[in-house]
Amino acid sequence: MLVPVIVRNRVVSSASRLLLALALVAGAQSAFAGAALAVEPENDGSTKAISPPVSQPVKGAGEGQAKPGGGGGNPTRGFDISYPQCNLAYPANPAFGIVGVNGGRVFSVNPCLASQIAWGGGAATELYVNTGNPGPALSSFWPNGQTTPRVCSATNPDTADCAFDYGFNAARHSYETAAAAYLSLGLAASPSAARWWLDVETSNSWRTATALNVAALQGELAYLRDVAGVTRIGFYSTQLQWNEITGGTLTFAAYPSWVAGGVTLKGAQDRCKRPAFTGGSVVLAQYFFSGFDANVRC
């Protein structure tokens, strides 16, 4: 029997993010997280790099131009950007940059990934990927009949093993997408050396059976860690969303948390002091600055 699904795919404009953040503070905290946004259609799963539009960094309020980690601006303020910024100017002077590999949904591609990786400092750029578990009834990418890394029976495709394979395949698609962007930039390094974040938000599609969602995240982690060789992996979410999607699992307690929901720098710093939703440590907190998603290291 199919388990019902949570489908909360939304398109949230950059202009509306501040209003959403204020709503979070007013008591709806964590209903939306700012790093990744959902889009309606799935693409065909292609890992072909898409030529990015031209987009240049601009000066933030009271800040001068500089390369990531260079002079000018706040030496501790990082930014995360993705496909919503493709046709806009990127934030200036990031102490560090985090870039979304996908176009807001699993098996989609950020069309200006390469230019944003260049903005974030090339191989020093951290990467985040959308995660989800729509189930066999809703996904054209469901691994019906797949036999590795786990067996997903075509006659019984709604299992934890199938969810694991779905997450595994999604991570492979994301990694290959990043590798294509690295190649287009002529970077000698491998994306495996970057820090990767698994974005866990209710704005993507998930099951009401949280054990299946945990299995999908385990599949994502397994590919990045065991196949791609990524050694620095963490999770992006809020406690409320983590609880709804995973049931508050401590399965990933060995991995750090990047916490969303801060409206101001002080709000982000306060979140650094709270327990991590993974059960591990909070190493990064997000807030809003000059129309962008900014981040502070904890």
TANORUR-V699666 format. One record per residue. N is the residue number from 1. RES is the residue in one small letter. PHI is phi in whole degrees, -180 to 180 (none if undefined). BURIAL is 1 if it has 16 or more other ideal C-beta (glycine too) atoms within 10 Angstrom, else 0. D_FIRST is the distance of its C-alpha to the first C-alpha in whole Angstrom. Layout:
n=N res=RES phi=PHI burial=BURIAL d_first=D_FIRST
n=N res=RES phi=PHI burial=BURIAL d_first=D_FIRST
This chain:
n=1 res=m phi=none burial=0 d_first=0
n=2 res=l phi=-71 burial=0 d_first=4
n=3 res=v phi=-84 burial=0 d_first=6
n=4 res=p phi=-57 burial=0 d_first=9
n=5 res=v phi=-115 burial=1 d_first=12
n=6 res=i phi=-97 burial=1 d_first=16
n=7 res=v phi=-122 burial=0 d_first=18
n=8 res=r phi=-130 burial=0 d_first=22
n=9 res=n phi=-80 burial=1 d_first=24
n=10 res=r phi=-133 burial=0 d_first=27
n=11 res=v phi=-112 burial=0 d_first=31
n=12 res=v phi=-114 burial=1 d_first=33
n=13 res=s phi=-75 burial=0 d_first=37
n=14 res=s phi=-62 burial=0 d_first=39
n=15 res=a phi=-67 burial=0 d_first=41
n=16 res=s phi=-87 burial=0 d_first=39
n=17 res=r phi=-64 burial=1 d_first=38
n=18 res=l phi=-63 burial=0 d_first=41
n=19 res=l phi=-63 burial=0 d_first=40
n=20 res=l phi=-65 burial=1 d_first=36
n=21 res=a phi=-64 burial=1 d_first=38
n=22 res=l phi=-63 burial=0 d_first=40
n=23 res=a phi=-66 burial=0 d_first=37
n=24 res=l phi=-60 burial=1 d_first=36
n=25 res=v phi=-65 burial=0 d_first=39
n=26 res=a phi=-74 burial=0 d_first=39
n=27 res=g phi=133 burial=0 d_first=36
n=28 res=a phi=-106 burial=0 d_first=33
n=29 res=q phi=-52 burial=1 d_first=34
n=30 res=s phi=80 burial=1 d_first=31
n=31 res=a phi=-68 burial=1 d_first=29
n=32 res=f phi=-130 burial=1 d_first=30
n=33 res=a phi=-121 burial=1 d_first=32
n=34 res=g phi=-83 burial=1 d_first=34
n=35 res=a phi=-76 burial=1 d_first=34
n=36 res=a phi=-136 burial=1 d_first=31
n=37 res=l phi=-123 burial=1 d_first=30
n=38 res=a phi=-97 burial=1 d_first=27
n=39 res=v phi=-126 burial=1 d_first=28
n=40 res=e phi=-73 burial=0 d_first=26
n=41 res=p phi=-84 burial=0 d_first=26
n=42 res=e phi=-82 burial=1 d_first=25
n=43 res=n phi=-92 burial=0 d_first=27
n=44 res=d phi=-86 burial=0 d_first=28
n=45 res=g phi=82 burial=0 d_first=27
n=46 res=s phi=-64 burial=0 d_first=31
n=47 res=t phi=-100 burial=1 d_first=33
n=48 res=k phi=-65 burial=0 d_first=36
n=49 res=a phi=-68 burial=1 d_first=38
n=50 res=i phi=-103 burial=1 d_first=39
n=51 res=s phi=-62 burial=0 d_first=43
n=52 res=p phi=-79 burial=1 d_first=43
n=53 res=p phi=-71 burial=0 d_first=45
n=54 res=v phi=-73 burial=0 d_first=48
n=55 res=s phi=-150 burial=1 d_first=48
n=56 res=q phi=-114 burial=0 d_first=51
n=57 res=p phi=-62 burial=1 d_first=51
n=58 res=v phi=-126 burial=0 d_first=53
n=59 res=k phi=-74 burial=1 d_first=55
n=60 res=g phi=-82 burial=1 d_first=53
n=61 res=a phi=-60 burial=0 d_first=55
n=62 res=g phi=73 burial=0 d_first=58
n=63 res=e phi=-122 burial=1 d_first=57
n=64 res=g phi=-98 burial=0 d_first=58
n=65 res=q phi=-71 burial=0 d_first=57
n=66 res=a phi=-165 burial=1 d_first=56
n=67 res=k phi=-77 burial=0 d_first=54
n=68 res=p phi=-53 burial=1 d_first=51
n=69 res=g phi=80 burial=0 d_first=52
n=70 res=g phi=-92 burial=0 d_first=56
n=71 res=g phi=-75 burial=0 d_first=58
n=72 res=g phi=85 burial=0 d_first=58
n=73 res=g phi=77 burial=1 d_first=55
n=74 res=n phi=-82 burial=1 d_first=53
n=75 res=p phi=-70 burial=0 d_first=53
n=76 res=t phi=-113 burial=0 d_first=50
n=77 res=r phi=-91 burial=1 d_first=48
n=78 res=g phi=-102 burial=1 d_first=45
n=79 res=f phi=-136 burial=1 d_first=43
n=80 res=d phi=-120 burial=1 d_first=40
n=81 res=i phi=-137 burial=1 d_first=39
n=82 res=s phi=-159 burial=1 d_first=37
n=83 res=y phi=-58 burial=1 d_first=36
n=84 res=p phi=-63 burial=1 d_first=38
n=85 res=q phi=-94 burial=1 d_first=41
n=86 res=c phi=-58 burial=1 d_first=41
n=87 res=n phi=-103 burial=0 d_first=44
n=88 res=l phi=-122 burial=0 d_first=45
n=89 res=a phi=-74 burial=0 d_first=48
n=90 res=y phi=-86 burial=1 d_first=47
n=91 res=p phi=-65 burial=1 d_first=48
n=92 res=a phi=-89 burial=1 d_first=51
n=93 res=n phi=58 burial=1 d_first=52
n=94 res=p phi=-71 burial=1 d_first=49
n=95 res=a phi=-65 burial=1 d_first=49
n=96 res=f phi=-157 burial=1 d_first=46
n=97 res=g phi=-123 burial=1 d_first=43
n=98 res=i phi=-126 burial=1 d_first=40
n=99 res=v phi=-124 burial=1 d_first=38
n=100 res=g phi=-79 burial=1 d_first=35
n=101 res=v phi=-75 burial=1 d_first=34
n=102 res=n phi=-97 burial=1 d_first=31
n=103 res=g phi=-93 burial=1 d_first=31
n=104 res=g phi=99 burial=1 d_first=29
n=105 res=r phi=-152 burial=1 d_first=26
n=106 res=v phi=-57 burial=1 d_first=24
n=107 res=f phi=63 burial=1 d_first=26
n=108 res=s phi=-123 burial=1 d_first=28
n=109 res=v phi=-126 burial=1 d_first=32
n=110 res=n phi=-70 burial=1 d_first=35
n=111 res=p phi=-69 burial=1 d_first=37
n=112 res=c phi=-119 burial=1 d_first=40
n=113 res=l phi=-56 burial=1 d_first=39
n=114 res=a phi=-62 burial=1 d_first=42
n=115 res=s phi=-66 burial=1 d_first=45
n=116 res=q phi=-76 burial=1 d_first=43
n=117 res=i phi=-63 burial=1 d_first=43
n=118 res=a phi=-62 burial=1 d_first=47
n=119 res=w phi=-60 burial=1 d_first=47
n=120 res=g phi=-78 burial=1 d_first=45
n=121 res=g phi=111 burial=1 d_first=48
n=122 res=g phi=67 burial=1 d_first=46
n=123 res=a phi=-66 burial=0 d_first=45
n=124 res=a phi=-80 burial=0 d_first=45
n=125 res=t phi=-67 burial=1 d_first=43
n=126 res=e phi=-84 burial=1 d_first=40
n=127 res=l phi=-126 burial=1 d_first=36
n=128 res=y phi=-128 burial=1 d_first=33
n=129 res=v phi=-129 burial=1 d_first=30
n=130 res=n phi=-72 burial=1 d_first=27
n=131 res=t phi=-125 burial=1 d_first=23
n=132 res=g phi=179 burial=1 d_first=20
n=133 res=n phi=-155 burial=1 d_first=16
n=134 res=p phi=-75 burial=1 d_first=15
n=135 res=g phi=87 burial=1 d_first=12
n=136 res=p phi=-67 burial=1 d_first=11
n=137 res=a phi=-75 burial=0 d_first=11
n=138 res=l phi=-115 burial=0 d_first=14
n=139 res=s phi=-111 burial=1 d_first=17
n=140 res=s phi=-78 burial=0 d_first=19
n=141 res=f phi=-103 burial=1 d_first=20
n=142 res=w phi=-65 burial=1 d_first=16
n=143 res=p phi=-83 burial=1 d_first=17
n=144 res=n phi=-57 burial=0 d_first=16
n=145 res=g phi=81 burial=0 d_first=18
n=146 res=q phi=-69 burial=1 d_first=20
n=147 res=t phi=-114 burial=0 d_first=21
n=148 res=t phi=-148 burial=0 d_first=23
n=149 res=p phi=-74 burial=1 d_first=24
n=150 res=r phi=-132 burial=1 d_first=20
n=151 res=v phi=-86 burial=0 d_first=18
n=152 res=c phi=-114 burial=1 d_first=15
n=153 res=s phi=-65 burial=0 d_first=14
n=154 res=a phi=-67 burial=0 d_first=14
n=155 res=t phi=-91 burial=0 d_first=12
n=156 res=n phi=-144 burial=0 d_first=9
n=157 res=p phi=-86 burial=1 d_first=10
n=158 res=d phi=-101 burial=1 d_first=8
n=159 res=t phi=-129 burial=1 d_first=10
n=160 res=a phi=-64 burial=1 d_first=13
n=161 res=d phi=-64 burial=1 d_first=15
n=162 res=c phi=-67 burial=1 d_first=14
n=163 res=a phi=-62 burial=1 d_first=15
n=164 res=f phi=-60 burial=1 d_first=18
n=165 res=d phi=-62 burial=1 d_first=19
n=166 res=y phi=-61 burial=1 d_first=19
n=167 res=g phi=-65 burial=1 d_first=21
n=168 res=f phi=-60 burial=1 d_first=23
n=169 res=n phi=-66 burial=1 d_first=24
n=170 res=a phi=-63 burial=1 d_first=24
n=171 res=a phi=-65 burial=1 d_first=27
n=172 res=r phi=-62 burial=1 d_first=28
n=173 res=h phi=-60 burial=1 d_first=29
n=174 res=s phi=-65 burial=1 d_first=30
n=175 res=y phi=-65 burial=1 d_first=33
n=176 res=e phi=-65 burial=1 d_first=34
n=177 res=t phi=-64 burial=1 d_first=34
n=178 res=a phi=-65 burial=1 d_first=36
n=179 res=a phi=-62 burial=1 d_first=38
n=180 res=a phi=-65 burial=1 d_first=39
n=181 res=a phi=-66 burial=1 d_first=41
n=182 res=y phi=-59 burial=1 d_first=43
n=183 res=l phi=-63 burial=0 d_first=44
n=184 res=s phi=-66 burial=1 d_first=45
n=185 res=l phi=-90 burial=1 d_first=47
n=186 res=g phi=72 burial=0 d_first=49
n=187 res=l phi=-77 burial=1 d_first=47
n=188 res=a phi=-78 burial=0 d_first=48
n=189 res=a phi=-74 burial=0 d_first=46
n=190 res=s phi=-102 burial=0 d_first=42
n=191 res=p phi=-60 burial=1 d_first=39
n=192 res=s phi=-65 burial=1 d_first=38
n=193 res=a phi=-82 burial=0 d_first=41
n=194 res=a phi=-80 burial=1 d_first=40
n=195 res=r phi=-84 burial=1 d_first=38
n=196 res=w phi=-114 burial=1 d_first=35
n=197 res=w phi=-122 burial=1 d_first=32
n=198 res=l phi=-96 burial=1 d_first=29
n=199 res=d phi=-86 burial=1 d_first=28
n=200 res=v phi=-116 burial=1 d_first=25
n=201 res=e phi=-135 burial=1 d_first=25
n=202 res=t phi=-72 burial=1 d_first=23
n=203 res=s phi=-75 burial=1 d_first=25
n=204 res=n phi=-99 burial=1 d_first=22
n=205 res=s phi=-90 burial=1 d_first=18
n=206 res=w phi=-140 burial=1 d_first=16
n=207 res=r phi=-91 burial=1 d_first=13
n=208 res=t phi=-77 burial=0 d_first=13
n=209 res=a phi=-82 burial=1 d_first=12
n=210 res=t phi=-63 burial=1 d_first=16
n=211 res=a phi=-62 burial=0 d_first=15
n=212 res=l phi=-69 burial=1 d_first=14
n=213 res=n phi=-68 burial=1 d_first=17
n=214 res=v phi=-61 burial=1 d_first=19
n=215 res=a phi=-62 burial=1 d_first=18
n=216 res=a phi=-64 burial=1 d_first=19
n=217 res=l phi=-67 burial=1 d_first=22
n=218 res=q phi=-63 burial=1 d_first=23
n=219 res=g phi=-66 burial=1 d_first=22
n=220 res=e phi=-59 burial=1 d_first=25
n=221 res=l phi=-62 burial=1 d_first=27
n=222 res=a phi=-62 burial=1 d_first=27
n=223 res=y phi=-66 burial=1 d_first=28
n=224 res=l phi=-62 burial=1 d_first=31
n=225 res=r phi=-79 burial=1 d_first=32
n=226 res=d phi=-91 burial=0 d_first=32
n=227 res=v phi=-103 burial=0 d_first=32
n=228 res=a phi=-77 burial=1 d_first=34
n=229 res=g phi=82 burial=0 d_first=36
n=230 res=v phi=-73 burial=1 d_first=36
n=231 res=t phi=-106 burial=0 d_first=37
n=232 res=r phi=-120 burial=0 d_first=37
n=233 res=i phi=-133 burial=1 d_first=34
n=234 res=g phi=-144 burial=1 d_first=33
n=235 res=f phi=-125 burial=1 d_first=30
n=236 res=y phi=-108 burial=1 d_first=31
n=237 res=s phi=-176 burial=1 d_first=30
n=238 res=t phi=-129 burial=1 d_first=30
n=239 res=q phi=-60 burial=1 d_first=30
n=240 res=l phi=-63 burial=1 d_first=28
n=241 res=q phi=-68 burial=1 d_first=26
n=242 res=w phi=-60 burial=1 d_first=25
n=243 res=n phi=-64 burial=0 d_first=24
n=244 res=e phi=-68 burial=1 d_first=21
n=245 res=i phi=-82 burial=1 d_first=20
n=246 res=t phi=-109 burial=1 d_first=20
n=247 res=g phi=75 burial=0 d_first=21
n=248 res=g phi=73 burial=0 d_first=25
n=249 res=t phi=-56 burial=1 d_first=24
n=250 res=l phi=-106 burial=0 d_first=27
n=251 res=t phi=-58 burial=1 d_first=26
n=252 res=f phi=-108 burial=1 d_first=28
n=253 res=a phi=-63 burial=0 d_first=31
n=254 res=a phi=-78 burial=0 d_first=33
n=255 res=y phi=-114 burial=1 d_first=33
n=256 res=p phi=-76 burial=1 d_first=35
n=257 res=s phi=-112 burial=1 d_first=34
n=258 res=w phi=-112 burial=1 d_first=35
n=259 res=v phi=-100 burial=1 d_first=35
n=260 res=a phi=-94 burial=1 d_first=35
n=261 res=g phi=107 burial=1 d_first=36
n=262 res=g phi=-77 burial=1 d_first=40
n=263 res=v phi=-93 burial=1 d_first=42
n=264 res=t phi=-121 burial=0 d_first=45
n=265 res=l phi=-59 burial=1 d_first=47
n=266 res=k phi=-62 burial=0 d_first=47
n=267 res=g phi=-61 burial=1 d_first=44
n=268 res=a phi=-66 burial=1 d_first=42
n=269 res=q phi=-64 burial=0 d_first=45
n=270 res=d phi=-63 burial=0 d_first=44
n=271 res=r phi=-67 burial=1 d_first=40
n=272 res=c phi=-63 burial=1 d_first=41
n=273 res=k phi=-91 burial=0 d_first=43
n=274 res=r phi=-88 burial=0 d_first=39
n=275 res=p phi=-60 burial=0 d_first=37
n=276 res=a phi=-77 burial=1 d_first=34
n=277 res=f phi=-65 burial=1 d_first=31
n=278 res=t phi=-76 burial=1 d_first=30
n=279 res=g phi=95 burial=1 d_first=32
n=280 res=g phi=-93 burial=1 d_first=35
n=281 res=s phi=-124 burial=0 d_first=38
n=282 res=v phi=-89 burial=1 d_first=38
n=283 res=v phi=-115 burial=1 d_first=40
n=284 res=l phi=-152 burial=1 d_first=40
n=285 res=a phi=-135 burial=1 d_first=39
n=286 res=q phi=-104 burial=1 d_first=39
n=287 res=y phi=-152 burial=1 d_first=41
n=288 res=f phi=-108 burial=1 d_first=43
n=289 res=f phi=-150 burial=1 d_first=46
n=290 res=s phi=51 burial=0 d_first=48
n=291 res=g phi=84 burial=1 d_first=45
n=292 res=f phi=-122 burial=1 d_first=43
n=293 res=d phi=-86 burial=1 d_first=41
n=294 res=a phi=-103 burial=1 d_first=43
n=295 res=n phi=-145 burial=1 d_first=42
n=296 res=v phi=-127 burial=1 d_first=44
n=297 res=r phi=-79 burial=0 d_first=44
n=298 res=c phi=-88 burial=1 d_first=44
